[in-house]
């Protein structure tokens, strides 16, 4: 349902904020520059969106190939 999807999305978003801040602090302490950390975070975010689109494409192709 819409309300379950919305609440799940908000929960994931709120979980990711401290997660990304923790990653930033760890990588900064490891000697990475702030810009390198930001670029790496952007690249990992883009890769997860690519994974979403690939999964949706596979679901679409599988449902369109189903004869029933």
Residue pairs with C-beta under 8 A, 6 or more apart in sequence:
20 41
23 37
23 41
24 34
24 37
24 41
27 36
27 37
27 40
28 34
28 37
32 40
